[in-house]
């Protein structure tokens, strides 16, 4: 009778939820700081349903891995070093611990030279994470002997952590994406080595064609040109490629001169940024922070009721460069507009229009002390709000209510200023309460004794308008009978939020209408009477459903948020240049402000 060969069965690491995940590599201090600043926002954004864990660093490898369920090797792309690391891990890590390599080019099978046990080889794999850390893609690949069940189990665990796993079904140098990315990097280096173009031009063309925050050359600087060279050297050795226009080019023109990229004060493909002093002068103002609202509608909908979906909004504090963020408040009911006054943030909740449950709240700058100052049932669908700081008055646009409201800063003395739903005379072919009457954006201009507001009209309808009216209603006149309303601009694609800047006597607004004239940021200078002094000018294009706008008068930059989950910084010089400083595909950003 022939012998029966039993295939070993794989068992998942026991009690993995209570055991450690260990990452081996350098840069621990920076990593811990990044985790500290971003873990709360990340846990909320990916909606894992789990509380964030803790992170710590140690130089003691044995102590670090003794209770690990997975160890991820992130040492430099030097094969001998990786081989020795895995040999050491075989002896130190638990017998059920998964051993993974974050190598971006080497197959984990190449790291098995000093592995003694066959059983160890079956729990080794590649597990490559992407940069920057906001990129949630992770690639998983067998070493040729890895248990298939382990691969799928590991993919499920990454999903639980909010990541997006992609499993390579067979060994491939560079896995899936990195193999394609290696070819892109290679061609970019050759274009530069041959003198065809520059890093700046390559990146500019890339971003214009494919989008994104930066191009391949900036990405190589971010990774480090020494690492780029090591990765490409491996491809050269494996495939017999010519090194003259890639590794040799980098070595001669950059590496030999200490130009390693962003981690080097000598720069890389890009020239180094001017050095900044270690401490700012005493007269320098404190760095401003962005406050951004997220409706929460971009988050996963699985197992959520409609009520839970509509109460997933967040109030975020974001650094001006977008690198760090903090959740100040969550569970908001479709937040839309936000402004700061006297150390407090005032924001609107649109609620669900059919329930007439919109509200206005205020909260301390640190997220504590939330107070509802205008309760549900008073304003139908509050959208953007604006604050007259001297008079301590709130101005609020009401979409479904087709109105503009004003109240004291504490929400008392609520009064109607514009009542389109009931006004006696209509200047368009629509009944009262029609979408043409809906008020969206609002900004106050005390120096002109006016306020301005938008009525966007139908989506992508090119029937949007911007209106103005004096701050005070004329005597013997009601909000629905006043005749002192002026049309500032009309036949606009779909104007949304707006801001008046007194220093320049200029109006800025976002438009989420159809391209090419929609999904833009506009500005228009005004006369001393508050009428248009010039034709509206487009400052930036190609947003993804542009909503919020905030002008930083000091720097000349304008911040724009969109429903596509991006926050942009736009140069106010008319150059059309804009930079995506925050990109979260699971967010739908609305209003924003600076504090």
C-alpha positions as CSV (number, residue, x, y, z in Angstrom):
1,X,0.0,0.0,0.0
2,X,1.5,3.3,-1.0
3,X,2.5,5.7,1.7
4,X,0.1,8.7,2.4
5,X,1.9,12.0,2.5
6,X,0.2,14.4,4.8
7,X,0.4,18.1,3.9
8,X,1.1,20.2,7.0
9,X,-1.8,22.4,8.0
10,X,-1.2,26.0,8.9
11,X,-2.7,27.5,12.1
12,X,-3.1,31.2,12.6
13,X,-1.0,32.8,15.4
14,X,-2.7,32.1,18.7
15,X,-4.3,35.1,20.5
16,X,-3.0,37.5,17.8
17,X,-5.3,40.3,18.9
18,X,-3.5,40.6,22.2
19,X,0.0,40.2,20.7
20,X,2.4,42.7,19.2
21,X,3.0,43.8,15.7
22,X,6.8,44.5,15.3
23,X,8.4,46.6,12.7
24,X,12.2,46.4,12.4
25,X,14.1,49.4,11.0
26,X,15.4,52.9,11.6
27,X,13.6,56.2,12.0
28,X,11.7,55.2,15.1
29,X,11.6,58.6,16.6
30,X,10.0,60.1,13.5
31,X,7.6,57.2,13.3
32,X,6.5,57.5,16.9
33,X,5.9,61.2,16.4
34,X,3.9,60.7,13.3
35,X,1.8,58.0,15.0
36,X,1.1,60.3,18.0
37,X,-0.1,63.1,15.7
38,X,-2.2,61.0,13.3
39,X,-3.4,57.8,14.9
40,X,-6.7,59.2,16.2
41,X,-7.6,60.8,12.9
42,X,-6.6,57.6,11.0
43,X,-8.7,55.4,13.3
44,X,-11.7,57.6,12.7
45,X,-11.1,58.0,9.0
46,X,-10.9,54.3,8.1
47,X,-13.7,53.3,10.5
48,X,-12.2,50.1,11.7
49,X,-14.5,49.9,14.7
50,X,-11.5,49.5,16.9
51,X,-9.7,51.7,19.3
52,X,-6.1,52.7,18.5
53,X,-3.3,50.7,20.1
54,X,-0.1,52.0,21.5
55,X,3.4,52.3,19.9
56,X,6.9,52.2,21.5
57,X,10.5,51.7,20.4
58,X,13.3,49.6,21.7
59,X,16.8,48.6,20.7
60,X,16.4,45.1,22.2
61,X,15.4,42.8,19.3
62,X,14.8,39.8,21.5
63,X,12.5,41.6,23.8
64,X,10.6,43.2,20.9
65,X,9.7,40.0,19.1
66,X,9.2,37.6,22.0
67,X,5.4,38.0,21.9
68,X,4.9,39.2,18.3
69,X,2.3,37.6,16.0
70,X,4.0,39.3,13.0
71,X,7.4,40.9,12.5
72,X,7.9,43.1,9.4
73,X,11.4,43.7,8.3
74,X,12.1,47.2,7.0
75,X,15.9,47.3,7.0
76,X,17.8,48.8,3.9
77,X,17.6,47.1,0.5
78,X,20.8,45.1,1.1
79,X,20.2,41.4,0.6
80,X,22.9,40.1,2.9
81,X,21.5,42.2,5.7
82,X,18.0,40.9,5.1
83,X,19.2,37.3,5.1
84,X,20.9,37.8,8.4
85,X,17.8,39.5,9.9
86,X,15.6,36.6,9.0
87,X,18.1,34.0,10.4
88,X,18.0,35.9,13.7
89,X,14.2,36.1,13.7
90,X,13.9,32.4,13.2
91,X,15.6,31.9,16.5
92,X,14.0,34.7,18.5
93,X,10.4,35.0,17.3
94,X,7.6,32.6,18.4
95,X,7.2,29.5,16.3
96,X,3.7,30.7,15.0
97,X,4.9,34.3,14.2
98,X,4.6,35.4,10.6
99,X,7.8,36.9,9.3
100,X,7.4,39.5,6.6
101,X,9.7,41.6,4.5
102,X,8.8,45.2,3.5
103,X,11.4,45.0,0.7
104,X,10.2,46.9,-2.4
105,X,12.2,44.8,-4.9
106,X,13.7,41.6,-3.4
107,X,11.6,38.4,-3.3
108,X,11.4,37.0,0.2
109,X,12.6,33.6,-1.2
110,X,16.0,35.3,-1.7
111,X,16.2,35.9,2.0
112,X,15.9,32.2,3.0
113,X,19.6,31.3,2.6
114,X,20.2,30.9,6.4
115,X,16.8,29.6,7.4
116,X,17.2,26.2,8.8
117,X,13.6,24.9,9.3
118,X,11.2,24.1,6.5
119,X,8.4,25.2,8.8
120,X,9.9,28.6,9.1
121,X,10.0,29.1,5.3
122,X,6.2,28.4,5.2
123,X,5.4,31.5,7.3
124,X,7.7,34.0,5.5
125,X,6.3,36.3,2.9
126,X,6.6,39.8,1.4
127,X,4.4,42.5,2.8
128,X,5.1,45.8,1.2
129,X,3.6,49.1,2.4
130,X,3.4,52.2,0.3
131,X,4.5,55.8,1.0
132,X,3.3,58.3,2.2
133,X,1.6,56.7,5.2
134,X,-1.8,58.0,4.1
135,X,-1.6,55.5,1.2
136,X,-3.5,52.4,2.4
137,X,-2.3,49.9,-0.2
138,X,-0.3,46.9,0.9
139,X,1.1,44.2,-1.4
140,X,1.4,40.6,-0.1
141,X,3.5,38.0,-1.9
142,X,4.5,34.4,-1.2
143,X,8.1,33.2,-0.9
144,X,7.2,30.2,-3.0
145,X,6.7,28.1,0.1
146,X,4.3,30.2,2.1
147,X,1.1,28.6,3.2
148,X,-1.7,29.8,0.9
149,X,-4.1,30.0,3.9
150,X,-1.6,32.3,5.6
151,X,-1.7,34.8,2.7
152,X,-5.4,35.1,2.7
153,X,-5.6,35.3,6.5
154,X,-3.0,38.0,6.5
155,X,-5.0,39.9,3.8
156,X,-8.1,39.8,6.0
157,X,-6.1,41.2,9.0
158,X,-4.9,44.1,6.9
159,X,-8.5,44.9,6.0
160,X,-9.4,45.0,9.6
161,X,-6.7,47.7,10.0
162,X,-8.3,49.8,7.3
163,X,-5.7,48.8,4.6
164,X,-6.3,47.7,1.0
165,X,-4.4,44.4,0.4
166,X,-3.4,43.1,-3.0
167,X,-2.0,39.6,-3.2
168,X,0.5,38.6,-5.8
169,X,-0.5,35.0,-6.7
170,X,3.1,34.1,-7.7
171,X,6.6,35.5,-7.0
172,X,7.5,38.6,-8.9
173,X,10.4,41.0,-8.4
174,X,8.6,44.2,-7.4
175,X,5.3,42.5,-6.8
176,X,2.4,44.2,-8.7
177,X,2.5,48.0,-8.4
178,X,6.2,48.3,-7.6
179,X,7.2,46.4,-10.6
180,X,5.3,48.9,-12.8
181,X,6.6,51.8,-10.6
182,X,10.2,50.6,-11.2
183,X,9.8,50.9,-14.9
184,X,8.4,54.5,-14.5
185,X,11.4,55.5,-12.3
186,X,13.8,53.9,-14.7
187,X,12.4,55.9,-17.7
188,X,12.4,59.1,-15.7
189,X,16.1,58.7,-14.8
190,X,16.9,57.9,-18.5
191,X,15.0,61.0,-19.6
192,X,17.1,63.1,-17.2
193,X,20.4,61.3,-18.0
194,X,19.9,61.9,-21.7
195,X,19.2,65.6,-21.1
196,X,15.6,65.3,-22.5
197,X,14.0,67.1,-19.6
198,X,14.3,68.1,-16.0
199,X,12.7,66.7,-12.7
200,X,10.5,69.8,-12.5
201,X,9.1,69.4,-16.0
202,X,8.6,65.6,-15.6
203,X,6.6,66.0,-12.4
204,X,4.6,68.9,-13.8
205,X,3.6,66.9,-16.9
206,X,2.8,63.9,-14.7
207,X,0.5,65.8,-12.3
208,X,-1.3,67.6,-15.1
209,X,-1.9,64.3,-17.0
210,X,-2.6,61.9,-14.1
211,X,-3.3,64.1,-11.1
212,X,-1.8,63.5,-7.6
213,X,0.1,65.6,-5.2
214,X,3.5,65.1,-6.7
215,X,5.3,63.4,-9.5
216,X,7.8,60.5,-9.8
217,X,10.9,62.7,-9.3
218,X,9.6,64.2,-6.1
219,X,8.6,60.7,-5.0
220,X,12.2,59.4,-5.6
221,X,13.5,62.3,-3.5
222,X,11.1,61.3,-0.8
223,X,12.1,57.7,-0.8
224,X,15.8,58.6,-1.0
225,X,18.0,58.4,-4.1
226,X,20.4,55.9,-2.4
227,X,17.4,53.5,-1.9
228,X,16.2,54.1,-5.5
229,X,19.7,53.2,-6.7
230,X,19.8,50.0,-4.5
231,X,16.4,48.9,-5.9
232,X,17.4,49.6,-9.5
233,X,20.7,47.8,-9.0
234,X,18.8,44.7,-8.1
235,X,16.7,44.9,-11.3
236,X,19.9,45.4,-13.3
237,X,21.5,42.3,-11.8
238,X,18.5,40.2,-12.2
239,X,17.5,41.2,-15.8
240,X,20.9,42.2,-17.2
241,X,20.0,45.8,-17.8
242,X,22.4,48.6,-18.6
243,X,23.2,50.8,-15.6
244,X,24.7,53.7,-17.5
245,X,21.6,55.9,-17.5
246,X,20.2,54.9,-14.2
247,X,22.4,53.8,-11.3
248,X,25.6,55.2,-12.8
249,X,23.8,58.5,-13.5
250,X,22.6,58.7,-10.0
251,X,25.9,57.8,-8.5
252,X,27.9,60.3,-10.5
253,X,25.6,63.2,-10.4
254,X,23.9,62.8,-7.0
255,X,25.1,60.1,-4.6
256,X,28.8,61.0,-4.9
257,X,27.9,64.5,-3.9
258,X,25.8,63.6,-0.9
259,X,22.6,64.5,-2.7
260,X,20.2,61.8,-1.3
261,X,16.9,63.6,-1.6
262,X,14.6,65.0,1.1
263,X,16.7,63.5,3.9
264,X,19.8,65.3,2.8
265,X,20.5,69.0,3.3
266,X,22.1,69.0,-0.1
267,X,18.8,68.0,-1.8
268,X,18.4,65.4,-4.5
269,X,16.8,65.6,-7.9
270,X,15.4,68.8,-6.6
271,X,17.5,71.5,-5.1
272,X,17.4,71.7,-1.2
273,X,14.8,73.9,0.3
274,X,16.2,77.0,2.1
275,X,17.1,76.2,5.7
276,X,14.8,77.5,8.4
277,X,16.0,78.7,11.8
278,X,15.6,76.2,14.6
279,X,13.4,78.7,16.5
280,X,11.3,81.4,15.1
281,X,11.9,85.0,16.2
282,X,9.9,86.2,19.1
283,X,8.0,88.5,16.9
284,X,6.8,85.8,14.5
285,X,3.1,85.0,14.7
286,X,2.1,81.5,15.7
287,X,1.5,79.1,12.9
288,X,-2.1,79.0,11.7
289,X,-4.1,75.8,11.6
290,X,-6.9,74.7,9.3
291,X,-10.2,73.7,10.7
292,X,-12.0,71.4,8.2
293,X,-15.4,69.8,8.2
294,X,-16.1,66.3,6.9
295,X,-19.7,65.2,6.3
296,X,-18.6,61.6,6.8
297,X,-20.5,60.5,3.6
298,X,-17.3,59.1,2.1
299,X,-16.8,56.5,4.8
300,X,-17.7,52.8,4.3
301,X,-21.5,52.3,4.5
302,X,-21.4,48.6,5.5
303,X,-23.7,47.7,8.4
304,X,-24.7,51.4,9.0
305,X,-28.2,52.7,9.2
306,X,-29.2,55.9,7.4
307,X,-29.2,57.7,10.7
308,X,-25.6,56.5,11.5
309,X,-24.5,57.5,8.0
310,X,-25.8,61.1,8.4
311,X,-24.3,61.5,11.8
312,X,-20.7,60.5,10.8
313,X,-19.5,64.1,10.4
314,X,-16.2,65.3,11.9
315,X,-14.5,68.5,12.9
316,X,-10.8,68.3,12.1
317,X,-7.8,70.4,12.9
318,X,-5.2,70.1,10.1
319,X,-1.7,71.6,9.8
320,X,-1.3,74.0,6.9
321,X,0.9,71.5,5.1
322,X,-1.7,68.7,5.6
323,X,0.8,66.4,7.3
324,X,-0.9,66.2,10.7
325,X,-4.5,66.3,11.7
326,X,-6.5,65.8,14.8
327,X,-10.2,65.0,15.3
328,X,-11.8,67.8,17.5
329,X,-15.3,66.5,17.3
330,X,-17.2,63.6,15.7
331,X,-20.7,62.3,15.3
332,X,-21.8,65.6,13.6
333,X,-25.0,65.7,11.7
334,X,-23.9,66.7,8.2
335,X,-21.6,69.7,9.1
336,X,-21.2,72.4,6.4
337,X,-19.9,75.8,7.5
338,X,-17.4,76.8,10.1
339,X,-15.8,80.1,11.5
340,X,-13.8,81.1,14.5
341,X,-14.6,83.9,17.0
342,X,-13.0,84.7,20.3
343,X,-11.5,81.3,20.9
344,X,-14.5,79.3,19.8
345,X,-15.5,77.5,16.6
346,X,-19.0,78.0,15.3
347,X,-20.3,75.4,12.8
348,X,-23.5,74.4,11.1
349,X,-25.2,71.0,10.9
350,X,-27.3,70.6,7.8
351,X,-29.1,67.6,9.2
352,X,-31.7,65.8,7.0
353,X,-33.8,68.2,5.0
354,X,-37.0,66.2,5.3
355,X,-36.7,66.3,9.1
356,X,-36.0,70.1,9.5
357,X,-33.3,69.2,12.1
358,X,-30.5,71.6,11.1
359,X,-28.6,73.3,13.9
360,X,-25.8,75.6,14.8
361,X,-23.2,74.7,17.4
362,X,-20.1,76.2,19.0
363,X,-17.1,74.4,20.5
364,X,-13.8,75.4,22.1
365,X,-10.7,75.3,19.9
366,X,-9.5,72.1,21.6
367,X,-12.8,70.3,20.8
368,X,-14.3,70.5,24.3
369,X,-17.4,72.2,25.5
370,X,-19.7,71.7,22.5
371,X,-22.9,73.8,22.8
372,X,-25.9,73.9,20.5
373,X,-26.7,77.6,20.2
374,X,-29.5,77.4,17.5
375,X,-31.4,74.1,18.1
376,X,-33.1,72.0,15.4
377,X,-36.3,73.3,14.0
378,X,-35.2,77.0,13.9
379,X,-33.2,77.0,10.7
380,X,-34.1,74.5,8.0
381,X,-30.8,73.5,6.4
382,X,-28.0,75.8,7.7
383,X,-25.1,76.0,5.2
384,X,-22.2,78.4,5.3
385,X,-22.0,80.9,8.1
386,X,-20.1,84.2,8.4
387,X,-19.3,86.3,11.5
388,X,-19.3,90.0,12.0
389,X,-16.7,90.0,14.7
390,X,-17.2,93.6,15.8
391,X,-20.9,93.4,16.1
392,X,-20.8,89.8,17.4
393,X,-23.4,88.6,14.9
394,X,-23.8,85.3,13.1
395,X,-25.0,85.3,9.5
396,X,-26.3,81.9,8.2
397,X,-27.5,80.7,4.8
398,X,-30.4,78.3,4.8
399,X,-30.7,76.1,1.7
400,X,-34.1,74.4,1.9
401,X,-35.4,77.4,3.9
402,X,-34.4,79.6,1.0
403,X,-33.4,82.3,3.6
404,X,-30.6,84.3,5.2
405,X,-30.6,84.5,9.0
406,X,-28.8,86.6,11.6
407,X,-28.4,86.0,15.3
408,X,-26.3,87.2,18.2
409,X,-23.1,85.3,18.6
410,X,-24.7,83.1,21.3
411,X,-27.6,82.2,19.0
412,X,-30.2,84.5,20.5
413,X,-32.3,87.1,18.7
414,X,-32.6,85.0,15.6
415,X,-34.0,87.1,12.7
416,X,-34.7,86.7,9.0
417,X,-32.9,89.0,6.6
418,X,-33.8,87.3,3.3
419,X,-36.9,85.2,2.9
420,X,-37.0,83.9,-0.7
421,X,-39.7,81.3,0.1
422,X,-42.3,83.9,0.9
423,X,-41.1,87.0,-1.0
424,X,-43.8,88.7,-3.0
425,X,-42.0,89.2,-6.2
426,X,-40.0,86.6,-8.2
427,X,-37.6,87.6,-10.9
428,X,-37.3,84.2,-12.5
429,X,-39.7,81.6,-13.8
430,X,-39.9,79.5,-10.7
431,X,-42.4,79.1,-7.8
432,X,-41.5,80.2,-4.2
433,X,-39.2,77.6,-2.5
434,X,-37.8,76.4,-5.8
435,X,-34.2,75.3,-6.1
436,X,-33.5,78.7,-7.7
437,X,-34.3,80.3,-4.4
438,X,-32.0,78.2,-2.2
439,X,-29.3,80.1,-0.4
440,X,-25.9,78.4,-0.1
441,X,-23.0,80.7,0.8
442,X,-22.9,83.8,2.9
443,X,-20.2,86.4,3.7
444,X,-20.5,89.7,5.6
445,X,-18.8,92.9,4.5
446,X,-19.2,95.5,7.3
447,X,-17.0,98.0,5.6
448,X,-19.5,98.1,2.7
449,X,-22.5,97.8,5.0
450,X,-23.5,94.8,2.9
451,X,-23.7,91.0,3.0
452,X,-23.3,88.7,-0.1
453,X,-24.8,85.3,-0.7
454,X,-25.0,82.7,-3.4
455,X,-28.0,80.9,-4.9
456,X,-26.5,78.1,-6.9
457,X,-29.6,77.0,-8.8
458,X,-29.8,73.5,-10.4
459,X,-26.7,71.3,-10.3
460,X,-24.4,72.1,-13.2
461,X,-27.2,74.3,-14.5
462,X,-25.3,77.6,-15.2
463,X,-28.0,79.5,-13.5
464,X,-26.2,80.4,-10.3
465,X,-26.2,83.9,-8.9
466,X,-24.5,86.0,-6.3
467,X,-26.6,88.6,-4.5
468,X,-26.0,91.5,-2.1
469,X,-28.1,93.5,0.2
470,X,-27.6,96.1,2.9
471,X,-27.0,94.7,6.4
472,X,-30.2,96.3,7.8
473,X,-33.6,95.8,6.4
474,X,-35.3,99.1,5.5
475,X,-37.9,100.5,7.8
476,X,-41.5,99.2,7.2
477,X,-40.1,96.3,5.2
478,X,-40.0,92.6,5.9
479,X,-37.4,90.0,4.8
480,X,-39.8,88.8,2.1
481,X,-40.8,92.2,0.8
482,X,-37.5,94.1,0.7
483,X,-36.6,95.7,-2.6
484,X,-33.0,96.6,-1.9
485,X,-31.5,93.3,-3.1
486,X,-29.0,93.5,-6.0
487,X,-27.7,90.8,-8.3
488,X,-24.0,90.9,-8.3
489,X,-23.4,88.2,-10.9
490,X,-25.5,85.7,-12.7
491,X,-25.4,82.7,-15.2
492,X,-22.7,81.2,-13.1
493,X,-22.1,77.4,-13.3
494,X,-22.9,76.7,-9.6
495,X,-21.5,79.1,-7.0
496,X,-21.2,77.7,-3.4
497,X,-19.2,79.3,-0.6
498,X,-17.8,82.8,-0.7
499,X,-15.6,85.1,1.4
500,X,-15.2,88.9,1.3
501,X,-11.7,90.2,2.0
502,X,-11.9,93.8,3.2
503,X,-8.1,94.4,2.8
504,X,-8.4,93.9,-1.0
505,X,-12.1,94.8,-1.3
506,X,-12.4,91.5,-3.2
507,X,-14.9,88.7,-3.2
508,X,-13.7,85.0,-3.5
509,X,-15.9,82.1,-4.2
510,X,-16.0,78.4,-5.1
511,X,-18.0,77.0,-7.9
512,X,-18.9,73.3,-8.2
513,X,-20.5,73.5,-11.6
514,X,-19.5,71.7,-14.8
515,X,-16.0,72.2,-16.2
516,X,-14.4,74.2,-17.7
517,X,-15.9,77.1,-15.8
518,X,-17.2,75.1,-12.9
519,X,-15.2,73.4,-10.2
520,X,-13.1,76.5,-10.0
521,X,-12.0,79.1,-7.5
522,X,-13.0,82.7,-8.5
523,X,-12.3,86.2,-7.4
524,X,-13.6,89.6,-8.3
525,X,-12.6,93.0,-7.2
526,X,-15.5,95.3,-6.0
527,X,-16.2,99.0,-6.2
528,X,-16.6,101.1,-3.1
529,X,-20.4,100.6,-3.6
530,X,-20.0,96.8,-3.5
531,X,-20.6,96.2,-7.2
532,X,-18.3,94.3,-9.5
533,X,-15.3,96.3,-10.6
534,X,-14.0,93.7,-12.9
535,X,-15.0,90.5,-14.7
536,X,-14.7,87.5,-12.3
537,X,-11.3,85.8,-12.6
538,X,-10.6,82.1,-12.3
539,X,-7.7,81.5,-9.9
540,X,-7.6,77.7,-10.0
541,X,-9.5,74.9,-11.8
542,X,-10.2,71.2,-11.7
543,X,-11.4,70.7,-8.2
544,X,-13.6,67.7,-7.3
545,X,-16.9,69.4,-6.2
546,X,-15.4,72.5,-4.7
547,X,-17.1,73.8,-1.5
548,X,-15.1,75.6,1.2
549,X,-12.9,78.6,0.7
550,X,-10.7,80.6,3.1
551,X,-8.2,83.3,2.2
552,X,-5.1,83.7,4.3
553,X,-4.6,87.4,3.9
554,X,-1.1,87.3,5.4
555,X,0.4,84.7,3.0
556,X,-1.8,85.4,0.0
557,X,-2.8,81.8,-0.2
558,X,-6.4,80.6,-0.6
559,X,-7.5,77.2,0.9
560,X,-10.2,75.3,-0.9
561,X,-11.9,72.1,0.2
562,X,-13.9,69.7,-2.0
563,X,-16.3,66.8,-1.6
564,X,-13.8,64.5,-3.3
565,X,-11.8,64.5,0.0
566,X,-9.1,67.0,-0.8
567,X,-8.0,70.3,0.7
568,X,-6.0,72.5,-1.7
569,X,-3.7,75.5,-1.2
570,X,-4.0,77.9,-4.1
571,X,-1.6,80.7,-5.0
572,X,-3.4,84.0,-5.0
573,X,-1.2,85.5,-7.7
574,X,-3.3,84.4,-10.6
575,X,-0.8,81.8,-11.7
576,X,-3.3,79.0,-11.4
577,X,-0.9,77.0,-9.2
578,X,-2.5,74.8,-6.6
579,X,-1.2,72.1,-4.2
580,X,-3.2,69.3,-2.7
581,X,-2.2,69.3,0.9
582,X,-4.7,66.8,2.1
583,X,-6.2,63.9,0.2
584,X,-8.6,61.5,1.9
585,X,-10.8,59.5,-0.5
586,X,-13.0,58.4,2.5
587,X,-13.8,62.0,3.4
588,X,-16.2,64.6,1.9
589,X,-15.0,68.0,3.0
590,X,-17.3,71.0,3.2
591,X,-16.4,74.2,5.0
592,X,-13.1,75.2,6.4
593,X,-11.4,78.1,8.2
594,X,-8.1,79.2,9.7
595,X,-7.3,79.7,13.3
